[in-house]
Structures are given as structure tokens and as C-alpha cells.
């Protein structure tokens, strides 16, 4: 390795305690989407202390800019900062947590605290070596990723800044700690909400002939859907449809006026996902009409997240960077992840890649599913995530 690569590795190791303490601080804040006021103020303070210019995006989102003053590419690094409205268990899969949320009912159970800490850590390293860099580096902290609040404003701002490429890292609880994946092509699924209301006519439970029972209609819609999807969709382009709730009525002798159906669909091919949405709509409306009901769709049903599809050239750049930093042994394959991520909106606009960072450590107790009360992060891997971000920026000069 050359001297700059050696310097970078030394700096990444030097700041390891910073990544850990930062992750714990953000974990304690645990603010849900749109409410990340303490988290945002903390990030702003950390960036400003590094001499990085900070601008607000949307409500609590932030972009920090490190301008080297020399002509070059504009590269963006992105992290999400929000927690989930879910209470955490004080223990992970094996032991008590090293830190817990100060907000009852809110917790970082997806790893955004780790994402934020790694991006702030990357900023510290890059500031230290900025004399060796060119162009601009943007540090993007997206609010409300879990509820879709921040990505539109962030993408619009980055479009105006004419960035050349963007990279993000997501911890993955099913992937071995100390391993990293930066594969080209599809990595995470696109997603669409299913929220529909089946409208009927309420009445007394003793006279179904005088009412129009939306509960029957909702049940029939759910029963008809699997067969229709199986017959219409390409089995080589998988789409999963998960109906998670049917809610209608509150007592045994009253037909309600309506029943709600909720769920999600996930897909790696956007056209096949659109086809599945059309099949769902046809089944719902045809079945409802047959039983005398109508369908209303919640506006969120139109909200679509595209699949996360890594650009080949950017993925290869990031892999080269990891190798140049002497970390090639950490590179590994991992399967597609059927969860959805707003980073797909960035990749639809700019060349970029999403990095998977493994956090599954049975001895420590991390490895519970994302969004689970026992989800936890193996902090020993944070330095590897920082290396991926820093390496992506400096690949041209090491």
C-alpha cells in the first residue's frame, strides 16, 4: 500500500472510539421520522466543529459540504437518521444492551444510529486528509427514511448540486459481522403500500339481506388474490405480496359500513411490480362489485419505492477502494434483501451503490431481524463501514 492508504487506515483505527460513542449517543436520542431534532442538532454540531459547511434540507435533514478548493468530482455519502416507533427490549439476543433509548416506545431497531455514526466518522477522516483530495464531498443525513419524509428533498438538493456519484451503507443483521458486500445490480426490493377500504352498508347482524357486508368482501378479496397473482406474474421476476391486516367491525351483531385491508408488496423488477399492483386492483374492484361493495384507496397506496439497483461502475470503484485499503478479505457475497429503502430514489437519479455491512455476531448477541425489539449492532464493524465510505471518496488517489 502507498503512504496515503497507510495514513487512512491509521486514522480509521484512531477514531474507532468516536464511531462507537457517536452510535450510542444517537441510539439514546432515538427520534422517529420528522422528529429528529436532538439528532439533527448533534450532527450539525459535529460537522461544524470539523469546519464543514452545513445546510438544512426539509425539516431535520442536513447536508454537510467539504470543499477542497480544488477542481474535481462532487461525491455524496448518505446516511439515514430516524428511529422506529417501537419499544426495544433492554437485551439483545444474548446480553443486556450497552445503551438504551431515552424515549419510551421509540428505538433504533434498523441500524440508522450506526449509519449516522459511520458517516460522521468518515467526515472526520476525510477532513484530516483533505489536502490530498480534490472536488467536493457531501455528507447527507436523511430524515424520516422509514416513513418517506426526507428523500425527495435530499434528491432535489443533490440534483441542483450536480453530484457525480453517491454511496450509502446499510447494516444487515443476516450477514456475518466483519463482512461487506458491494455487488452491482439489484440489492433491495422495491415496495408499495397496500391500503384500501371496502365500502359496504352497515346493519343488524340478524339481517344480512338488509346490509352489504364489507367483511365478507374483504375476505373474498384476500382469498382471490393469490391465484390471480400466480396466474398473471412471471415466476422468474419474484413479487411478494403480504396482506397483514383485515380490520372491519367491532362487535358480533353489527355489520360495519367498511372494512380495511392493509399490506405491502415487494419486487426487484419495477414493471413486474406495476403489473402486480394492477392485478391487485382488478381483483379488489371486481370482487367488491360482485358483492355489492366499492373500493377506496388510501393516498399512500400510490407511494412507490423503486428497487435498489447498484451501478456497476460505482460498485467496482468501491470494491477497488476496499482492496486498496487492504481489506479485500472482508468482501463477501450475500443474498438479495426483500426490504425496501429510500436510497433507491437516489440511484434512480445518480450513479451510485448501496453497501451491505454485516453485523451478525452470535457471541455478542446481534443478529435479530431488523425492526425486531432485540435488534442490535455489533459495534466492532463500524470501522469497516467507515473504510468503505472513505475509500469510495479517495479511490482515485490511493
N, C-alpha and C positions, 0 to 999 in steps of 0.2 A: 504493500500500500504506500501511497505517497504521503507527504507530510501533512497535507490538509485532511486527508482521511483519518490519519492518526489523531490529529487535533480534534476532529469532530467526535471520534469515539471517546476520547478522554473527556470532552465536555459533556457528552451524553451520560457518561458514568458519574461525572461530578455532580450533576443536578438530579440524580435519582431520588434523593430525599425530597426534593422540591415537587416532583411529579406525585409522589405518594401523599405528601401533606396537602397539596392542592386538591387531589382527588377526594381526600377525606373532608376538606372544608366544603367543597361543592356538594358532596354527599349529605353533609349535615344540613345545608340550606334546603335541598330537596323541594324546589318550587315547580309547580305544574305550568303547562304551556300558557304563555301570556302573562304569567305572574312572577317571572324570574328576576325580580327587582334586586334582591341581595346578590344573586348570582351574577347578574349583569354588572352591578356596581363593582363587585370584586374583580371581574375580568377587566373592566375598564381601568381600575386602579393598577392592576398588574401590568397591563400593556403600557400605560402612561409612564410607569416607573422605568420601563425599558426604553423610553424615548420613542415609542411607536405612536403615530397619529391615530386617533380613534374617531369613528363616526357611528351614529346610531342608525339602525335600519329597522323600520317598522316600529315596534314598541320597545322590546328589550333586547333585540338582536344588535350585534356590533360587528364592525369590520375595522380591524387594525391594519395600517399600512406601513411597511418598512420600505422606504425608498432609498436605494443605494446611491442615487445620484448619477448612476452610470447607465447608459443605454443597454437595454436587454429585454427579456421576456417579462411579462406580468403573470405570475403564477399565484394561484389561490389554494389555500388549505382550509378545510371546513370541519367544524365540529358542531354538534347539537348540544343544547344546554338544559333542556327541560326534564323534569321528573314525571312520574306517573301518579295518578290519584289512587294509589294502592298502598295499604299499610305493609311494612316489611316485618318479617319475623326477626327477632333480635339475634338469631343464629342462622348461619348458612347451613350447608348440608352436613357439616361436621363439628363446627365450633361456634362460639359467640363472635359476633361481628367486631371489627376493630373500631367501627364508628357507626352511629345510627342517626336517622333523620330527626331533626328537631321539630318537624311538622307532622303531627299525628295524621295518618291517612294519606301521606304523600311520601314517596321514596324513589330513589334512583335504582330501578329494577330492570334497566335495559343497558346500562353502561355509559350513559351520557356524561356522568361525572368523570369517568375515565377518559372519554373523548376530549372533554374540556381541558383536563389536566395535561394530556399529551400535547394538545395544540399550544397551550401556554408554555409548556416545556420546550417545544420546537422553536417557539419565538425567542426564548432565552438563548438557545444555542445559536440560532441564526443571527441574532444581534451581535453575539460575540465574534462571529466570523464575517460580519457584513463587509469588511474591507476586501474580502475575496470574492464578493458576489457582484452581480450586475442586475439591472432591472428593478422590478418591484415585487415584493411578496405581500400578499393579502391574507390576513388571518380572520376567517369568517366564523362567527359564533351565532348559529341559527336558533332562534326562539321557537318554541311550540312545535317541534318536529312531530311529536306524537299526535297532534291534532291539526296539523296542516296550516299553522298560522304564519310561519316565517319564511318558507322557501320562495314564495313569489316575490316578495320584496328583495330578498337576497339575490335572486337570479336577475331581476331587473337592474339592480345596482351593479352587479358584475358585468352585465351586458354593456352598460354605459362605460365601464372601465376597460372594456375590450381585452379581457383576460385571454391568455394563450392556452391555459390548461388548469385543471382543478383536481385535487386529490382529497379524499376523506378516508378515515379509518373507522371500522366498526368492530368492537369486541364480539366474539362469538363463543357462546357457552358450550357448544358441542364440539369445539375444535381444541386440540391439545394445547395447553399452555406452552409458550415459547416457540410456537409455530406461526407462520404468517403466510397468507395466500394473496396473490395479486394476479389472478388469471384474467385473460381477455374474454369478452363475450358476456352472456347473461350470468348474473350472480345472485340477484334477489328478484322476487316476483313483483309484477305489477299488481295493483289492488283496486278493488271497487267496493264501496259500501252497498249493502242491500238493506233498504229501509222503506217498506211500503205499508200502506194502510188499506185493509179490505173493508169497504163500507157496506153495511147491511141495513137492517131495520130492527130496532130493539123491540122486545115484547115479553110477555109472560112465558115462563118455561113450559107451562102446560099446553100451550097452543103454538107449536112451531109453524103451523099453516098461516098464522096471522103475523108472523115475523119473517125476517130474512136473516138467517143465522150466519154471521161472518166468520164464526169459529169453524164451522164445517168447511166453508170456502177456503179459509186459510190452511186448514189441514189438508184439503184436497190439492191445493197449490203445491204444498211441500211434498206430498206423495207423488204428484205427477212430474215433478221437476227432474229427478234422477234419470228416468227413462228418456225424457226428451233430450237432456244433455248428452247422454250416452249415444243416442242416435244421430245427433247433429254435429258433434265436435270431433276433431281429428285426434285420435289417441296418441299420435306422435308429438302433439303440442299440448301438454297437460294443462288443464284448468281445474283447480279445486274450488268447489262451492260449499261453503259451510253455513248452514242455517242454524243459528244459535239461539233463537228465541221466537216463540209464538205467544203473544200476550193479548188476551181478549176476555172480557168479563171478570166479575169478582165474586159472584155467588152462584149457587146451584139452580136457582129457579128464575133467572132473568137472562134473556138473550140480550147481548150488548149491541150497541149501534155499530161497533167496529172492532176489528182485531188487527194487531200489528205483527208483521214478520220482519225479522232482523237477521243479518248475517254479513258475510263478506265473500268475495271471490278473488282468487289469486291466479296469476298466469305469467308466463315468460315470453309469450308471443302476443303483442298488443292486438293484432287483428283477430286472433282466436279469442282473446278476452272480450273484444267487442261483440263477437258472434255469440258468446255465452250470455252476455247482457241482453242481446236481442231474444235469445231463446227464453230466458227468464221472463222477460216482459210479455212474450207471446203466451207462455204457459199461464202466467198470472192473470192476464186480462181475459183469455179465453175461458179459463176455469171459473173465474169470478162471474163472467157473463152467463155461463151455463147455470150458475146457482143464484142468479139474480142480484149479484153484487157488482160493485165498481172498485177501481184501484186508484189510490192517490200515492204519488212518490214523494218522499222527503227530498228537499233540495240537495242534501248531502249524497243522495244516490247518484248524482251527476258528477261528483268529485272523483277524479280518476288519478291514480298514481301509476306511471308507466313502469315497466321493468327496469331494473338497474343493469345496464349493459356497458361493460368496461371497454374503452377504446384500446385497440391492440397496441398502437404505438406508445401510448401513455403507460399501459401496463408493462410493456417491455422496458420502458425507461425506468420505472420504479423497481423492477426486478434487477436491472443492471446496477442501480444505486445500492440496493441491499447487498449485492455481491461485492461491489467496490468497497463497501464498509466492512467486508469480512464476515458477513452474516448469512452467506448463501445456505448454510446448513439449516437455517430456520425456515427456509422456503418449503412449502408443502402443498399438496392438493387437498381440497375439501369440497364436499358436495354443494349443490345449489341450496339456497336458503329461501323458503317459501314465504317468509315475512316480507313486508314492503317498506320502502324507505324513500323519503322526500328527496334524497340525493339524486334520484332518477331524473328529477326536473333539471338539475344542473347538467347531467350527462346528455340530456336531450338538446342542450344549448351549446355546450363546450366539450372539447376533448378532455377526457378525464378517466379516473378509475377509483373504485372503492376497494380498500384493503381490508381483508379479514384478519383479525388478530385473535389467536386462540387464548382462552382463559380457563379451560377445563383442567383443574388440578384436584384430583380426588383426595390427596393427602391434606390439602388446605381446606377443601370443602366447597370450592367453586365448581360450577357445572350445572346448577339448577337452570331450568329454562328461563329465557328472557320473559319478563313480566310476571314471574313467579315470586312469591313472598320470600323465598330463600335464595334468590339470585344474588350472587356476589362476584367480585372481581379479584382475580389473582394479581396483586399489585406488582409482583416480580416481573411482569411482562410489559409494564408501561414504558420502560426504556426502549424496548424493541419497537413499539409503536412510534415513539419519538424519532427513532432512527429511520423509519420508513418515510415519515414526513420530511425530515431534514434532507435525507438522501434524494428524495424526489426533486427538491429545490436545487441541490448542488450537483446533480449528476453530471452536468456539462463541465464542471471544473475539478472533479476529483478523479 
